[in-house]
Amino acid sequence: MTDMTTARRARLQQALRDANLAAAVVTSPAAGYYLTGVWLETGERASALVVFANQDAVWVVHEMFRHEANEADVQKRFWKDGENPYPLIAELVGSDAAVAVDGHWEARHLLPFMAERPNAAAPVLADGVLGMLRERKDGAEMVDLERASALADEVVDRIRAVLTPGVTEADAAKHLSQLWEEVGAAGMSFPPIVAAGTAGAAPHHEPDENQVVAGSTVIVDTGGIYNHYCSDITRTFVIGEPTEEVAKVYECVLAAQKAGIAAAKPGVALGAVDAAVRKVIEDAGYGEYFTHRTGHGVGLEIHEAPFVVGGNDQVLEPGMVMSVEPGIYLPGKFGVRIEDLVVIEEGGARSLNAAPKELAAVIVRG
């Protein structure tokens, strides 16, 4: 992985030079892993990978993480309890150099760092340049993303056996956790959403003691982690025979999702993909009930660039991985959301998920 991370840092260095920045202070575990091959979470102790535009990177990290940090192919500067790490970081970047800092760094770290450089301009946000590097996945990343998505397919296939009338959302969520462990994931990529019946009208409903009911829907939105890479999938299951309204809404969401996947091609603006999805739902009269963006990038983090949202003029490029997840949420009734991850290739978007999503395939009969 050394050659790969060295090349990634070189691309970041070029981006810094293009932006007339002297350095980027990288603090997020995901970005640090991308650039060094080491995933390091240091809790309340400051950690900063300083990537310079014109010299080798240096990782400032607490000595208790020496073993992990030594696996990275960069220089290190260790500090210990009782010492103040912020003068060290400030000295490295320079007293008045133009720097970028990623948005992961909490104010309790950023403010003392800035206080050590009183004459310097405020740091700019590094998330844009880091996102630009990470949003196009390479071959090694795609291997892990495809495996994570295959595990997601298996989990949503197996959870349907649990979704019987009377089962609580909380119990189903616990079962999801067990399933991810059974399929070999390194944990869940986010707390699962299980939303039954009227609770499905809240897109990010948290599982509680609400019960699965016959004649309605259950939204299951879940994801797992494989080799640090995330998956994200949503299937809406219909418990028993669907009512006419449930069937109509489900088919509308499915048609919208397929329209979004068909629209996602190299050179197409992300906002245009969102518009293609939204048009299907608006034409069916449900526009006001689709209350969120169409999708987001997925990789080392569950939400990352690029974002499939109205007004985003960024164009799709091969290697981008994103969710396409329209939904319709009817207050007091039910909700439907369908989500797959897709990768942009020269010929268009290829789904990383194969779990069935046609209406007949998601009906759960007793």
ChimeraX attribute file (.defattr): number of C-alpha atoms within 10 A of each C-alpha:
attribute: neighborCount
match mode: 1-to-1
recipient: residues
	/A:1	12
	/A:2	14
	/A:3	8
	/A:4	15
	/A:5	20
	/A:6	18
	/A:7	13
	/A:8	16
	/A:9	20
	/A:10	19
	/A:11	15
	/A:12	22
	/A:13	23
	/A:14	15
	/A:15	17
	/A:16	23
	/A:17	15
	/A:18	10
	/A:19	13
	/A:20	13
	/A:21	19
	/A:22	20
	/A:23	27
	/A:24	29
	/A:25	26
	/A:26	25
	/A:27	24
	/A:28	19
	/A:29	18
	/A:30	21
	/A:31	23
	/A:32	21
	/A:33	16
	/A:34	20
	/A:35	29
	/A:36	24
	/A:37	19
	/A:38	19
	/A:39	18
	/A:40	17
	/A:41	15
	/A:42	14
	/A:43	7
	/A:44	9
	/A:45	14
	/A:46	21
	/A:47	28
	/A:48	24
	/A:49	25
	/A:50	25
	/A:51	26
	/A:52	24
	/A:53	24
	/A:54	13
	/A:55	10
	/A:56	14
	/A:57	24
	/A:58	20
	/A:59	25
	/A:60	24
	/A:61	23
	/A:62	21
	/A:63	14
	/A:64	14
	/A:65	14
	/A:66	14
	/A:67	9
	/A:68	12
	/A:69	23
	/A:70	13
	/A:71	12
	/A:72	20
	/A:73	19
	/A:74	19
	/A:75	14
	/A:76	18
	/A:77	17
	/A:78	16
	/A:79	19
	/A:80	12
	/A:81	10
	/A:82	6
	/A:83	10
	/A:84	12
	/A:85	23
	/A:86	22
	/A:87	16
	/A:88	17
	/A:89	23
	/A:90	18
	/A:91	12
	/A:92	15
	/A:93	20
	/A:94	15
	/A:95	16
	/A:96	15
	/A:97	17
	/A:98	19
	/A:99	25
	/A:100	24
	/A:101	20
	/A:102	22
	/A:103	17
	/A:104	16
	/A:105	17
	/A:106	12
	/A:107	10
	/A:108	10
	/A:109	16
	/A:110	17
	/A:111	12
	/A:112	15
	/A:113	17
	/A:114	18
	/A:115	13
	/A:116	16
	/A:117	19
	/A:118	11
	/A:119	11
	/A:120	15
	/A:121	13
	/A:122	14
	/A:123	17
	/A:124	15
	/A:125	16
	/A:126	19
	/A:127	19
	/A:128	14
	/A:129	16
	/A:130	20
	/A:131	15
	/A:132	13
	/A:133	18
	/A:134	22
	/A:135	21
	/A:136	22
	/A:137	19
	/A:138	13
	/A:139	10
	/A:140	10
	/A:141	17
	/A:142	19
	/A:143	14
	/A:144	20
	/A:145	27
	/A:146	21
	/A:147	20
	/A:148	26
	/A:149	28
	/A:150	17
	/A:151	24
	/A:152	30
	/A:153	23
	/A:154	16
	/A:155	25
	/A:156	24
	/A:157	14
	/A:158	14
	/A:159	15
	/A:160	21
	/A:161	11
	/A:162	15
	/A:163	25
	/A:164	18
	/A:165	16
	/A:166	12
	/A:167	16
	/A:168	21
	/A:169	25
	/A:170	19
	/A:171	17
	/A:172	25
	/A:173	23
	/A:174	12
	/A:175	16
	/A:176	26
	/A:177	19
	/A:178	13
	/A:179	22
	/A:180	22
	/A:181	15
	/A:182	11
	/A:183	14
	/A:184	13
	/A:185	22
	/A:186	16
	/A:187	17
	/A:188	20
	/A:189	20
	/A:190	16
	/A:191	15
	/A:192	24
	/A:193	25
	/A:194	29
	/A:195	33
	/A:196	32
	/A:197	22
	/A:198	20
	/A:199	28
	/A:200	28
	/A:201	23
	/A:202	17
	/A:203	21
	/A:204	13
	/A:205	15
	/A:206	15
	/A:207	21
	/A:208	17
	/A:209	11
	/A:210	18
	/A:211	22
	/A:212	25
	/A:213	20
	/A:214	21
	/A:215	14
	/A:216	23
	/A:217	29
	/A:218	29
	/A:219	26
	/A:220	28
	/A:221	23
	/A:222	25
	/A:223	29
	/A:224	31
	/A:225	28
	/A:226	22
	/A:227	14
	/A:228	20
	/A:229	24
	/A:230	28
	/A:231	32
	/A:232	28
	/A:233	25
	/A:234	27
	/A:235	24
	/A:236	27
	/A:237	27
	/A:238	30
	/A:239	24
	/A:240	18
	/A:241	15
	/A:242	20
	/A:243	11
	/A:244	9
	/A:245	12
	/A:246	19
	/A:247	14
	/A:248	12
	/A:249	22
	/A:250	26
	/A:251	15
	/A:252	23
	/A:253	26
	/A:254	24
	/A:255	16
	/A:256	26
	/A:257	28
	/A:258	18
	/A:259	20
	/A:260	28
	/A:261	25
	/A:262	15
	/A:263	20
	/A:264	29
	/A:265	23
	/A:266	19
	/A:267	13
	/A:268	16
	/A:269	22
	/A:270	27
	/A:271	19
	/A:272	21
	/A:273	27
	/A:274	28
	/A:275	22
	/A:276	20
	/A:277	27
	/A:278	25
	/A:279	16
	/A:280	21
	/A:281	25
	/A:282	16
	/A:283	10
	/A:284	13
	/A:285	11
	/A:286	19
	/A:287	15
	/A:288	11
	/A:289	16
	/A:290	20
	/A:291	13
	/A:292	13
	/A:293	19
	/A:294	28
	/A:295	24
	/A:296	20
	/A:297	25
	/A:298	26
	/A:299	26
	/A:300	24
	/A:301	18
	/A:302	20
	/A:303	16
	/A:304	17
	/A:305	24
	/A:306	24
	/A:307	20
	/A:308	28
	/A:309	19
	/A:310	17
	/A:311	12
	/A:312	15
	/A:313	13
	/A:314	15
	/A:315	16
	/A:316	24
	/A:317	20
	/A:318	19
	/A:319	21
	/A:320	23
	/A:321	29
	/A:322	30
	/A:323	28
	/A:324	30
	/A:325	29
	/A:326	27
	/A:327	32
	/A:328	26
	/A:329	22
	/A:330	19
	/A:331	13
	/A:332	12
	/A:333	15
	/A:334	23
	/A:335	28
	/A:336	30
	/A:337	27
	/A:338	25
	/A:339	25
	/A:340	26
	/A:341	27
	/A:342	24
	/A:343	26
	/A:344	22
	/A:345	17
	/A:346	12
	/A:347	10
	/A:348	20
	/A:349	24
	/A:350	18
	/A:351	18
	/A:352	24
	/A:353	22
	/A:354	13
	/A:355	20
	/A:356	13
	/A:357	18
	/A:358	11
	/A:359	15
	/A:360	13
	/A:361	11
	/A:362	19
	/A:363	18
	/A:364	19
	/A:365	13
	/A:366	10
